Amino acid sequence: YAWYANDIAIVLFYAVMGAKDWPAFTHTFMMRFLNGYVEENQLSLAWLAEMQTFLKLREIELYAVIHRSFDVQNLQNPWVEHYMDGRRQRIEDGIPYIEYDFNSLKTVLNG
């Protein structure tokens, strides 16, 4: 449906939500995920640099869906309330969804 890197970013976006240490989780998860991924597919190193863009895209899309589907002035769902807490400001300020250097994963793609 989209770029393969976007598909990977979406998986990471939701996988990281329950983690306490997002950068550490991201590193472990992506190392394992990409090790399996490269057994079946190829991913150019250039796409690693775009992971933050795709994560931000998913963040904004989910923000918009919540605005469409919920009364954001009266949130009753704890997960949605937690997600939305400070989200608008993070989006406006361009703060990465996950503070992580995705280029550190290039060794996995290089073999």
N, C-alpha and C positions, 0 to 999 in steps of 0.2 A: 504493500500500500504506500510505502514511502521509501526513502533511502534506507539501506540496511543499517547504517549507523544510527538512524532515528529509531529503528526497531530495537536496537541494543540499548539506546538511551532510555526508552520507555520501560524496558525491563528493569534497568538499574534504578530509575526514578521510583518505582513502586517497591523494589526490593530494599532499598536503603531506608525507607520510612520507619521501620521498626528498630533500626540500629541506633545505639547510643553514640558511637564514634563513627560518624559518617565517612571521614577520609580513610580510616583503617578498614572499615567494611568495604568501601568502594574498591580499595586496592586488592583485597583478598577476593572479593566477588568477581571483579573484572579479570584478574589473572586467571582464575578458574574458568570463567565464562569464555574468555578469548582462547584459552588453550583448547577447549572443546570446539569452539566456533571455527578455528583455523583448520581443524581436521576435515571439515566439510565445505568450507567457504573461504574466500579470500577477502581481506579488508585492507585497503590502502592505508598507509601511515597518515596520509593527509586527513582521513576521516576522524582520527583521534582528536585532532585539533578542533573539530566541529562538535564534539560531544557536549561541550558547555552550551553551544547554541541550541542543540536539540533538547537538552534538559530544560533550558529556559523556555523553549517553545511549549513543552509539555506543561511546565509550571503555569504559564499564561493560559493555555487551553483549559486546564483544570480550574483555574481561577474564574474564567469566563463561564464554564459549565456550572460552577457553584452559584455564581450570580444569577444564572438563568433558572436554576432548579431549587434554590433555597431563598428564604427571606433572610438576607445577610444581616439585617438589623436585629434579628431575633433567632439566632442559630440555636437549635436544640440538639444537634448531633455533635457529640464530643470530638469525633475525628475531624469533622468539617470545621468545627470551631478552632481546633488546634492548628489545622492546616492554614486557615485564613488569618490567624493571629500574626499581624505584621506583614502579611504577604504582599499587600499593595505597595508598601514602602520598599520592600525588598525588590520587587519588580521594577518600580520606578527608579530605584538607585542602581539597578543593574548588578545587584549582588548575585554571584553564582549560586545556583541551587545547591551544589556540592563544591566546597573548596577542595579541589584536587587537580593535580597536574596529570592529565591524561596522556601526555607524551611520555610519561614514565613507563607506560605499558608497551612501548614500541619494541622492546625485546621479545615480547610474545609474538608479535606479528612478523618479526624478522627471523624467527625460528631459532 
